[in-house]
Amino acid sequence: MKDDDVIQWRFGDENTLIAEINKRADRITVYDDVLDGRFRDRLKLDNQTGSLTITNTRTDHTGDYYLEINSEIRERFRVIVFVLESVMKGDSVSLNSPLTEMKDDDVIQWWFGDENTVIAEINVTVDRITVYDDVLDGRFRDRLKLDNQTGSLTITNTTTEHAGLYYLMFSGRFSSKVFRVSVYDSENNCCGPTEAVIRLVLSALVGVATVIIVVYDIRSRRAEGDQAHIHTSGSIEI
């Protein structure tokens, strides 16, 4: 950083200021109380480079982070904090929505995979529950159950084809709650000690938050300028 640099980190659709380094005034500020205190005691700034570290990440830290240098937005980082669910092949896995009760005008959709395919939907307005059995070559046929009170999704009789990312959308907006489902085989079909160790690690990681960071170069906006990093620790640096 230069002697006259002012670096600001902003978060979310409202571009809320969460951290700032002002070299001119020799001041570092983190705004712990914004956004209902979700970042309280979790932000660290590097006063040499301006990099931001978020510790003890939670799903409500999912979203877009903007790096602003001297009033100019330089980069956008999309952070996805997901919950890892590990399930044995043939068993069921439940993906719980954050709702305790759905409202009369709620529309909830569950999306799956890199192509963001809609696999299930609850439309309270028209009192309709839909599971899309025929998408993705029918891999979810007769396997999906929706809770019409909370919108939670249960996948029964799982296979390895059901492994991947599951996104929850409320009334046209993605929830901060994202799940990565890992499906492993029974120990009787284990191929070797390495696979057994991997399965034990996956089992131990059930419910642990993991982070994906996608970096967007605002200046160039070129696809080849994007970077992605995956971290399995509870903190991220951007």
Backbone as JSON, one array per atom type, in Angstrom:
{
  "sequence": "MKDDDVIQWRFGDENTLIAEINKRADRITVYDDVLDGRFRDRLKLDNQTGSLTITNTRTDHTGDYYLEINSEIRERFRVIVFVLESVMKGDSVSLNSPLTEMKDDDVIQWWFGDENTVIAEINVTVDRITVYDDVLDGRFRDRLKLDNQTGSLTITNTTTEHAGLYYLMFSGRFSSKVFRVSVYDSENNCCGPTEAVIRLVLSALVGVATVIIVVYDIRSRRAEGDQAHIHTSGSIEI",
  "N": [[0.83, -1.2, 0.0], [0.35, 2.31, -0.66], [1.39, 5.51, 0.69], [-0.77, 7.26, 0.63], [-3.03, 5.76, 0.28], [-6.42, 4.61, 0.45], [-8.21, 1.98, 1.49], [-11.11, 0.09, 1.16], [-13.38, -2.4, 2.25], [-16.33, -3.86, 1.13], [-19.61, -5.3, 1.52], [-22.16, -7.43, 0.17], [-25.48, -6.83, -1.33], [-26.15, -4.26, -0.67], [-23.76, -3.0, -0.52], [-22.39, -2.69, 1.96], [-20.17, -1.12, 4.16], [-17.55, -2.8, 5.67], [-14.93, -2.95, 6.53], [-11.86, -1.03, 6.76], [-8.9, 0.6, 5.66], [-7.04, 3.41, 6.2], [-4.46, 4.96, 5.02], [-3.55, 7.56, 4.95], [-4.5, 8.71, 7.28], [-3.43, 6.94, 8.98], [-4.97, 4.76, 10.02], [-6.84, 1.91, 10.98], [-9.9, 0.29, 10.58], [-12.5, -1.79, 11.62], [-15.84, -2.67, 11.1], [-17.73, -3.81, 13.29], [-20.4, -3.86, 14.1], [-22.22, -3.64, 12.05], [-24.82, -4.99, 9.9], [-26.28, -6.61, 11.73], [-24.25, -7.51, 13.36], [-22.89, -9.71, 12.28], [-20.26, -9.98, 11.48], [-18.76, -9.59, 13.71], [-15.8, -9.59, 15.61], [-14.54, -11.14, 13.71], [-13.09, -10.21, 11.56], [-10.01, -9.45, 9.99], [-7.44, -7.28, 9.02], [-4.76, -6.84, 6.76], [-2.24, -4.63, 7.13], [-0.24, -4.05, 5.39], [-0.82, -5.01, 2.81], [-3.55, -4.78, 2.54], [-5.24, -6.92, 2.42], [-8.06, -8.96, 3.34], [-9.13, -10.99, 6.0], [-11.48, -13.4, 6.96], [-12.57, -14.91, 9.79], [-13.67, -17.95, 11.43], [-15.96, -18.71, 9.83], [-19.41, -18.49, 8.78], [-22.59, -19.56, 7.38], [-24.01, -17.24, 6.81], [-22.12, -15.5, 5.93], [-21.83, -15.83, 3.31], [-21.75, -14.42, 0.07], [-21.23, -11.41, -1.95], [-18.14, -9.71, -2.0], [-16.59, -6.61, -2.11], [-13.7, -4.98, -3.21], [-12.45, -1.88, -2.7], [-10.4, 0.66, -3.79], [-9.12, 3.72, -3.1], [-11.6, 4.93, -3.73], [-12.35, 3.55, -6.0], [-13.74, 0.67, -7.33], [-12.07, -2.33, -7.41], [-11.95, -5.16, -7.4], [-14.18, -8.0, -7.26], [-15.25, -10.41, -5.02], [-16.78, -13.51, -4.81], [-18.05, -15.25, -2.23], [-18.81, -18.43, -1.07], [-20.15, -20.13, 1.51], [-20.49, -23.31, 2.53], [-22.4, -26.06, 3.89], [-21.19, -29.19, 4.69], [-22.46, -32.31, 4.01], [-22.27, -35.67, 4.7], [-23.06, -38.87, 3.53], [-23.92, -42.33, 3.65], [-24.01, -44.51, 0.87], [-27.22, -45.38, -0.28], [-28.49, -44.64, 2.04], [-30.54, -42.03, 3.61], [-30.52, -38.42, 3.3], [-30.98, -35.3, 4.83], [-31.58, -31.96, 3.99], [-31.68, -29.1, 5.6], [-33.76, -26.31, 5.62], [-33.48, -22.81, 6.58], [-35.87, -21.94, 7.59], [-38.57, -21.86, 9.93], [-41.24, -21.88, 9.59], [-43.22, -21.63, 6.69], [-44.33, -18.78, 4.76], [-47.41, -17.35, 3.45], [-46.99, -16.42, 0.88], [-44.67, -17.54, -0.02], [-42.18, -18.92, -2.2], [-40.3, -21.65, -2.72], [-37.35, -23.05, -3.96], [-35.27, -25.81, -4.82], [-32.07, -26.19, -6.05], [-29.7, -27.95, -8.07], [-26.28, -28.89, -8.61], [-23.66, -27.96, -11.04], [-24.93, -26.91, -13.23], [-27.09, -25.73, -12.17], [-29.72, -26.93, -11.89], [-33.21, -27.06, -11.42], [-34.72, -29.03, -9.0], [-36.74, -29.44, -7.19], [-39.71, -27.91, -5.79], [-41.65, -25.67, -3.85], [-44.63, -23.95, -3.9], [-46.3, -21.83, -2.14], [-48.25, -19.95, -2.58], [-49.97, -20.93, -4.59], [-50.49, -23.31, -3.49], [-48.89, -25.64, -4.08], [-46.77, -28.43, -4.52], [-43.89, -29.54, -6.07], [-41.9, -32.03, -7.5], [-39.19, -32.61, -9.6], [-38.91, -35.19, -11.35], [-37.87, -36.09, -13.76], [-35.62, -34.69, -14.6], [-32.09, -34.44, -15.32], [-31.56, -37.03, -16.32], [-33.29, -38.55, -14.79], [-32.24, -39.1, -12.24], [-33.1, -38.41, -9.72], [-35.56, -39.57, -9.41], [-38.4, -40.56, -7.63], [-37.11, -40.14, -5.22], [-37.08, -37.79, -3.78], [-38.22, -35.74, -1.12], [-40.25, -33.23, 0.22], [-40.59, -30.95, 2.89], [-43.51, -29.48, 3.75], [-43.87, -27.51, 5.6], [-41.46, -26.27, 6.35], [-39.86, -26.29, 4.09], [-37.65, -27.88, 3.86], [-35.47, -30.36, 2.38], [-35.39, -33.81, 1.64], [-33.37, -36.46, 0.58], [-33.74, -39.66, -0.49], [-32.52, -43.09, -0.47], [-29.85, -42.77, -1.53], [-27.41, -42.33, -4.16], [-24.13, -42.32, -5.72], [-24.42, -40.47, -7.71], [-25.85, -38.45, -6.64], [-24.19, -36.81, -5.29], [-22.86, -33.56, -4.71], [-23.39, -29.97, -5.14], [-26.04, -28.26, -3.51], [-28.47, -25.81, -3.81], [-30.49, -23.4, -2.19], [-33.35, -21.53, -2.9], [-35.21, -18.65, -2.16], [-38.16, -17.22, -3.05], [-37.13, -16.13, -5.5], [-34.57, -15.31, -4.76], [-31.32, -16.37, -3.88], [-30.63, -18.33, -1.05], [-28.39, -17.94, 1.76], [-27.67, -20.36, 2.6], [-26.02, -23.14, 1.62], [-25.45, -26.43, 0.48], [-23.07, -29.07, 0.39], [-23.16, -32.26, -0.69], [-21.8, -35.37, 0.06], [-21.45, -38.63, -1.06], [-20.74, -41.81, 0.04], [-19.48, -45.19, -0.28], [-20.34, -48.38, 1.27], [-18.37, -49.81, 3.95], [-17.8, -52.43, 3.39], [-17.41, -52.55, 0.72], [-15.06, -51.32, 0.31], [-12.22, -50.04, -1.36], [-9.59, -49.96, -0.58], [-7.03, -49.0, 1.84], [-6.56, -46.23, 1.59], [-8.95, -45.12, 0.55], [-10.6, -45.75, 2.68], [-9.61, -44.11, 4.71], [-10.21, -41.6, 3.61], [-13.0, -41.71, 3.71], [-13.44, -41.78, 6.43], [-12.52, -39.24, 7.12], [-14.37, -37.66, 5.73], [-16.69, -38.37, 7.09], [-16.13, -37.27, 9.55], [-16.3, -34.64, 8.94], [-18.92, -33.9, 8.72], [-21.38, -31.45, 8.67], [-19.55, -29.4, 8.95], [-18.52, -26.15, 8.11], [-17.49, -25.17, 4.9], [-15.56, -23.37, 2.47], [-15.96, -21.68, -0.6], [-14.28, -19.58, -2.81], [-14.78, -17.28, -5.34], [-13.17, -15.21, -7.55], [-13.64, -12.11, -9.05], [-12.45, -10.06, -11.58], [-12.96, -6.8, -11.66], [-12.01, -4.77, -13.22], [-11.13, -5.76, -15.73], [-13.03, -7.69, -16.39], [-12.81, -10.09, -17.69], [-13.27, -13.5, -18.5], [-11.15, -15.22, -18.24], [-9.72, -14.02, -16.3], [-10.81, -14.67, -13.9], [-10.57, -16.3, -10.72], [-10.49, -19.22, -8.7], [-10.71, -20.56, -5.44], [-10.52, -23.14, -3.06], [-11.15, -23.71, 0.31], [-10.7, -25.61, 3.24], [-10.62, -24.91, 5.79], [-11.71, -23.0, 8.69], [-11.54, -20.32, 8.09], [-11.05, -17.56, 5.85], [-9.06, -15.87, 3.4], [-9.09, -12.93, 1.54]],
  "CA": [[0.0, 0.0, 0.0], [1.05, 3.58, -0.7], [1.16, 6.37, 1.86], [-2.03, 7.98, 0.55], [-4.09, 4.82, -0.09], [-7.57, 4.3, 1.29], [-8.78, 0.71, 1.05], [-12.37, -0.26, 1.82], [-14.04, -3.66, 1.92], [-17.77, -3.75, 1.22], [-20.25, -6.61, 1.43], [-23.58, -7.6, -0.1], [-26.19, -6.03, -2.33], [-26.19, -2.85, -0.26], [-22.38, -2.49, -0.45], [-22.16, -2.25, 3.33], [-18.76, -0.99, 4.52], [-17.26, -3.67, 6.8], [-13.55, -2.77, 7.0], [-11.21, 0.08, 6.06], [-7.55, 1.06, 6.01], [-6.76, 4.76, 5.71], [-3.03, 5.2, 5.23], [-3.32, 8.99, 5.17], [-4.76, 8.99, 8.7], [-2.81, 5.86, 9.75], [-6.07, 4.21, 10.8], [-7.48, 0.67, 10.54], [-11.21, 0.21, 11.21], [-13.43, -2.86, 11.25], [-17.17, -2.27, 11.53], [-18.28, -5.04, 13.87], [-21.82, -3.8, 14.46], [-23.1, -3.6, 10.89], [-25.47, -6.25, 9.48], [-26.64, -7.39, 12.92], [-23.06, -8.02, 14.04], [-22.46, -11.01, 11.77], [-18.8, -10.01, 11.31], [-18.13, -9.19, 14.98], [-14.6, -10.34, 16.02], [-14.19, -12.11, 12.66], [-12.38, -9.56, 10.46], [-8.62, -9.03, 10.2], [-6.89, -6.58, 7.87], [-3.31, -6.77, 6.61], [-1.98, -3.22, 6.89], [0.75, -3.91, 4.32], [-1.4, -5.31, 1.49], [-4.99, -4.5, 2.51], [-6.01, -8.16, 2.33], [-9.04, -9.17, 4.4], [-9.35, -12.36, 6.45], [-12.7, -13.64, 7.72], [-12.36, -16.1, 10.6], [-14.85, -18.61, 11.99], [-17.0, -18.41, 8.85], [-20.75, -19.06, 8.87], [-23.29, -19.49, 6.1], [-24.47, -15.89, 6.49], [-21.02, -14.75, 5.33], [-21.94, -16.03, 1.86], [-22.15, -13.22, -0.68], [-20.23, -10.69, -2.74], [-17.25, -8.79, -1.28], [-16.01, -5.66, -3.05], [-12.48, -4.3, -2.8], [-12.44, -0.52, -3.22], [-9.13, 1.34, -3.51], [-9.2, 5.13, -3.45], [-12.95, 5.18, -4.27], [-12.56, 2.79, -7.23], [-13.89, -0.78, -7.1], [-11.03, -3.04, -8.18], [-12.26, -6.58, -7.56], [-15.33, -8.55, -6.55], [-15.06, -11.8, -4.6], [-17.99, -14.19, -4.38], [-17.73, -16.27, -1.22], [-19.89, -19.37, -0.76], [-19.86, -20.97, 2.67], [-21.49, -24.37, 2.47], [-22.4, -27.11, 4.91], [-20.87, -30.49, 4.11], [-23.24, -33.45, 4.52], [-21.74, -36.94, 4.22], [-24.08, -39.91, 3.69], [-23.57, -43.62, 3.06], [-24.83, -44.9, -0.28], [-28.43, -46.1, 0.09], [-29.15, -43.97, 3.16], [-31.19, -40.75, 3.32], [-29.88, -37.22, 3.83], [-31.9, -34.17, 4.89], [-31.0, -30.63, 3.84], [-32.64, -28.29, 6.34], [-33.86, -24.88, 5.32], [-33.42, -22.0, 7.81], [-37.21, -21.52, 7.98], [-39.35, -22.66, 10.88], [-42.57, -21.96, 9.0], [-43.32, -20.89, 5.45], [-45.38, -17.77, 4.68], [-48.42, -17.63, 2.44], [-46.53, -16.05, -0.46], [-43.32, -18.09, -0.25], [-41.85, -19.88, -3.26], [-38.99, -22.22, -2.4], [-36.81, -23.96, -4.98], [-33.98, -26.46, -4.59], [-31.29, -26.31, -7.28], [-28.61, -28.92, -7.92], [-25.18, -29.05, -9.55], [-23.02, -26.83, -11.71], [-25.86, -26.31, -14.19], [-28.18, -25.13, -11.4], [-30.98, -27.54, -12.31], [-34.26, -27.08, -10.41], [-35.14, -30.41, -8.77], [-37.93, -29.48, -6.34], [-40.27, -26.58, -5.59], [-42.89, -25.46, -3.1], [-45.25, -22.66, -4.15], [-47.37, -21.72, -1.14], [-49.31, -19.1, -3.14], [-50.94, -21.77, -5.32], [-50.6, -24.55, -2.73], [-48.39, -26.7, -4.97], [-45.45, -29.02, -4.28], [-43.46, -30.2, -7.3], [-40.56, -32.62, -7.61], [-38.91, -32.8, -11.02], [-38.31, -36.52, -11.41], [-37.3, -36.44, -15.05], [-34.42, -33.94, -14.92], [-30.8, -35.1, -15.09], [-31.71, -38.46, -16.64], [-34.12, -39.23, -13.8], [-31.46, -39.59, -11.1], [-33.81, -38.12, -8.47], [-36.91, -40.12, -9.49], [-38.92, -41.23, -6.43], [-36.14, -40.02, -4.12], [-37.14, -36.47, -3.15], [-39.35, -35.43, -0.25], [-40.22, -31.85, 0.69], [-41.37, -30.62, 4.07], [-44.32, -28.32, 3.35], [-43.86, -26.5, 6.66], [-40.18, -25.56, 6.41], [-39.18, -26.3, 2.81], [-36.46, -28.75, 3.9], [-35.45, -31.39, 1.35], [-34.79, -35.09, 1.99], [-33.05, -37.33, -0.56], [-33.74, -41.05, -0.02], [-31.85, -44.1, -1.3], [-28.83, -42.0, -2.26], [-26.35, -42.94, -4.96], [-23.02, -41.38, -5.92], [-24.88, -39.43, -8.63], [-26.48, -37.38, -5.88], [-23.15, -35.98, -4.68], [-22.69, -32.26, -5.35], [-23.88, -28.77, -4.45], [-27.48, -28.01, -3.5], [-28.74, -24.41, -3.49], [-31.86, -23.1, -1.77], [-33.78, -20.21, -3.36], [-36.45, -18.14, -1.6], [-38.85, -16.16, -3.79], [-36.26, -15.53, -6.51], [-33.25, -14.94, -4.24], [-30.62, -17.5, -3.3], [-30.34, -18.29, 0.38], [-26.97, -18.09, 2.1], [-27.43, -21.75, 3.01], [-25.64, -24.01, 0.5], [-25.01, -27.73, 0.97], [-22.34, -30.01, -0.46], [-23.45, -33.63, -0.28], [-20.83, -36.4, -0.33], [-22.02, -39.97, -0.92], [-19.68, -42.81, 0.03], [-19.94, -46.58, -0.31], [-20.2, -49.07, 2.55], [-17.0, -50.29, 4.22], [-17.63, -53.76, 2.81], [-16.99, -52.4, -0.67], [-13.91, -50.42, 0.3], [-11.2, -50.46, -2.33], [-8.26, -49.96, -0.02], [-6.89, -48.17, 3.04], [-6.65, -44.8, 1.28], [-10.36, -44.76, 0.46], [-11.17, -45.84, 4.02], [-9.21, -42.9, 5.43], [-10.99, -40.5, 3.05], [-14.36, -41.81, 4.21], [-13.45, -41.39, 7.83], [-12.41, -37.79, 7.16], [-15.65, -37.11, 5.31], [-17.64, -38.55, 8.18], [-15.79, -36.32, 10.62], [-16.56, -33.28, 8.49], [-20.35, -33.64, 8.58], [-21.82, -30.22, 9.31], [-18.5, -28.38, 9.02], [-18.62, -25.16, 7.03], [-16.38, -25.08, 3.98], [-15.67, -22.1, 1.76], [-15.49, -21.5, -1.97], [-14.14, -18.17, -3.17], [-14.61, -16.98, -6.74], [-12.68, -13.83, -7.63], [-13.96, -11.45, -10.3], [-11.67, -8.86, -11.85], [-13.9, -5.78, -12.1], [-11.42, -3.88, -14.21], [-11.06, -6.37, -17.05], [-14.24, -8.48, -16.59], [-12.53, -11.2, -18.58], [-13.5, -14.78, -17.82], [-9.88, -15.84, -17.9], [-9.16, -13.34, -15.14], [-11.41, -15.18, -12.69], [-9.81, -17.29, -9.98], [-11.3, -19.91, -7.69], [-9.93, -21.23, -4.41], [-11.32, -23.89, -2.11], [-10.51, -23.83, 1.61], [-11.42, -26.45, 4.14], [-10.47, -24.38, 7.13], [-12.83, -22.17, 9.07], [-11.31, -18.92, 7.83], [-10.68, -17.3, 4.47], [-8.38, -14.61, 3.13], [-9.43, -12.43, 0.22]],
  "C": [[0.86, 1.25, 0.0], [0.63, 4.47, 0.47], [-0.19, 7.07, 1.84], [-3.21, 7.08, 0.19], [-5.2, 4.76, 0.95], [-8.22, 3.05, 0.71], [-10.04, 0.43, 1.86], [-12.86, -1.61, 1.32], [-15.53, -3.5, 2.15], [-18.41, -5.1, 0.95], [-21.71, -6.48, 1.02], [-24.17, -6.64, -1.1], [-26.2, -4.55, -1.97], [-24.8, -2.23, -0.15], [-22.06, -1.93, 0.93], [-20.66, -2.23, 3.63], [-18.48, -1.83, 5.77], [-15.84, -3.49, 7.33], [-12.85, -1.72, 6.14], [-9.8, 0.3, 6.58], [-7.34, 2.42, 5.37], [-5.31, 5.08, 6.04], [-2.74, 6.67, 5.54], [-3.47, 9.33, 6.65], [-4.14, 7.94, 9.6], [-3.85, 5.18, 10.66], [-6.61, 2.94, 10.14], [-8.8, 0.54, 11.31], [-11.96, -1.01, 10.7], [-14.78, -2.51, 11.88], [-17.94, -3.5, 12.02], [-19.8, -5.03, 13.99], [-22.75, -3.74, 13.26], [-23.69, -4.98, 10.62], [-25.71, -7.18, 10.67], [-25.44, -8.07, 13.57], [-22.53, -9.34, 13.51], [-20.95, -11.14, 11.59], [-18.05, -9.69, 12.61], [-16.98, -10.15, 15.35], [-14.16, -11.37, 14.97], [-13.32, -11.52, 11.55], [-10.97, -9.15, 10.87], [-8.11, -8.42, 8.9], [-5.37, -6.6, 7.9], [-2.95, -5.33, 6.25], [-0.87, -2.98, 5.86], [0.11, -4.05, 2.94], [-2.87, -4.93, 1.38], [-5.84, -5.73, 2.42], [-6.91, -8.33, 3.56], [-9.16, -10.65, 4.71], [-10.62, -12.42, 7.28], [-12.5, -14.95, 8.47], [-13.7, -16.67, 11.06], [-16.08, -18.36, 11.1], [-18.3, -19.15, 9.14], [-21.44, -18.89, 7.52], [-23.77, -18.08, 5.78], [-23.33, -14.96, 6.07], [-20.94, -14.99, 3.82], [-22.38, -14.74, 1.19], [-21.0, -12.59, -1.43], [-19.47, -9.7, -1.86], [-16.55, -7.91, -2.32], [-14.79, -4.99, -2.44], [-12.44, -2.94, -3.5], [-11.14, 0.17, -2.8], [-9.25, 2.77, -4.03], [-10.47, 5.44, -4.25], [-13.21, 4.47, -5.6], [-12.65, 1.3, -6.91], [-12.93, -1.52, -8.01], [-11.38, -4.51, -8.41], [-13.52, -6.93, -6.79], [-15.05, -10.01, -6.26], [-16.43, -12.37, -4.23], [-17.6, -15.34, -3.46], [-18.97, -17.12, -0.98], [-19.44, -20.23, 0.41], [-20.92, -22.06, 2.7], [-21.3, -25.38, 3.59], [-22.17, -28.45, 4.21], [-21.67, -31.58, 4.8], [-22.69, -34.72, 3.88], [-22.74, -38.04, 4.53], [-23.6, -41.19, 3.03], [-24.53, -43.94, 1.93], [-26.01, -45.76, 0.17], [-29.18, -45.48, 1.25], [-29.81, -42.67, 2.68], [-30.39, -39.6, 3.92], [-30.89, -36.08, 3.77], [-31.13, -32.86, 4.84], [-32.01, -29.64, 4.43], [-32.6, -26.84, 5.92], [-33.8, -24.1, 6.63], [-34.8, -21.57, 8.31], [-37.79, -22.44, 9.05], [-40.78, -22.83, 10.39], [-42.62, -21.08, 7.75], [-44.49, -19.91, 5.49], [-46.29, -18.05, 3.48], [-47.96, -17.33, 1.02], [-45.15, -16.59, -0.8], [-43.28, -19.01, -1.47], [-40.43, -20.36, -2.99], [-38.59, -23.19, -3.51], [-35.49, -24.54, -4.5], [-33.32, -26.67, -5.94], [-30.1, -27.24, -7.02], [-27.56, -28.74, -9.01], [-24.69, -27.78, -10.21], [-23.95, -26.14, -12.7], [-27.05, -25.67, -13.5], [-29.55, -25.62, -11.88], [-31.98, -27.54, -11.16], [-34.76, -28.51, -10.25], [-36.4, -30.5, -7.91], [-38.39, -28.06, -6.03], [-41.51, -26.64, -4.72], [-43.38, -24.05, -3.39], [-46.47, -22.55, -3.24], [-48.54, -20.93, -1.7], [-50.38, -19.92, -3.83], [-51.09, -23.15, -4.69], [-50.15, -25.75, -3.58], [-46.99, -27.12, -4.57], [-45.07, -29.82, -5.52], [-42.06, -30.77, -7.12], [-40.36, -32.98, -9.09], [-38.15, -34.11, -11.22], [-37.52, -36.78, -12.67], [-36.03, -35.67, -15.41], [-33.18, -34.79, -14.64], [-30.91, -36.62, -15.22], [-32.43, -39.24, -15.55], [-33.39, -39.7, -12.55], [-32.16, -39.36, -9.76], [-35.21, -38.75, -8.43], [-37.26, -40.91, -8.23], [-37.97, -41.15, -5.23], [-36.26, -38.71, -3.33], [-38.41, -36.3, -2.32], [-39.17, -34.01, 0.28], [-41.1, -31.69, 1.92], [-42.17, -29.35, 3.78], [-44.45, -27.27, 4.43], [-42.59, -25.64, 6.62], [-39.48, -25.44, 5.06], [-37.94, -27.17, 2.77], [-36.62, -29.89, 2.89], [-34.78, -32.66, 1.89], [-34.58, -35.91, 0.72], [-32.93, -38.75, -0.01], [-32.98, -41.94, -0.98], [-30.77, -43.46, -2.17], [-27.88, -42.88, -3.05], [-25.25, -41.9, -5.14], [-23.39, -40.26, -6.89], [-25.51, -38.25, -7.9], [-25.46, -36.49, -5.16], [-23.04, -34.66, -5.45], [-23.27, -31.14, -4.52], [-25.39, -28.63, -4.61], [-27.72, -26.58, -3.01], [-30.22, -24.24, -3.16], [-32.21, -21.68, -2.18], [-35.13, -19.87, -2.74], [-36.99, -17.02, -2.48], [-37.91, -15.39, -4.72], [-34.89, -15.11, -6.04], [-32.6, -16.15, -3.58], [-30.39, -17.28, -1.82], [-28.84, -18.4, 0.59], [-26.64, -19.53, 2.46], [-27.21, -22.61, 1.76], [-25.09, -25.31, 1.09], [-24.14, -28.42, -0.08], [-22.56, -31.4, 0.11], [-22.37, -34.55, -0.83], [-21.45, -37.76, -0.05], [-20.9, -40.99, -1.0], [-20.27, -44.21, 0.14], [-19.76, -47.2, 1.07], [-18.78, -49.59, 2.71], [-16.75, -51.66, 3.61], [-17.15, -53.7, 1.37], [-15.77, -51.51, -0.8], [-12.82, -50.95, -0.61], [-9.81, -50.51, -1.73], [-8.17, -49.03, 1.17], [-7.01, -46.68, 2.77], [-8.09, -44.35, 1.23], [-11.01, -44.79, 1.84], [-10.85, -44.58, 4.83], [-10.03, -41.71, 4.94], [-12.41, -40.51, 3.6], [-14.46, -41.4, 5.67], [-13.37, -39.87, 7.96], [-13.72, -37.13, 6.78], [-16.69, -37.23, 6.41], [-17.4, -37.54, 9.29], [-16.16, -34.89, 10.25], [-18.05, -32.96, 8.34], [-20.73, -32.37, 9.34], [-20.78, -29.13, 9.4], [-18.63, -27.43, 7.84], [-17.34, -25.16, 6.21], [-16.61, -23.87, 3.09], [-15.18, -22.23, 0.33], [-15.39, -20.01, -2.23], [-13.95, -18.08, -4.68], [-14.27, -15.51, -6.85], [-12.99, -13.27, -9.01], [-13.11, -10.2, -10.44], [-12.6, -7.82, -12.45], [-13.32, -4.95, -13.24], [-11.46, -4.49, -15.6], [-12.35, -7.1, -17.41], [-14.02, -9.61, -17.58], [-12.68, -12.5, -17.82], [-12.19, -15.41, -17.41], [-9.22, -15.18, -16.71], [-9.72, -13.85, -13.84], [-10.52, -16.23, -12.05], [-10.73, -17.95, -8.99], [-10.38, -20.62, -6.73], [-10.89, -21.96, -3.51], [-10.53, -24.05, -0.84], [-11.35, -24.74, 2.48], [-11.23, -26.04, 5.59], [-11.65, -23.48, 7.44], [-12.59, -20.7, 8.84], [-10.84, -18.77, 6.39], [-9.95, -15.98, 4.38], [-8.7, -14.19, 1.72], [-8.77, -11.07, 0.0]]
}
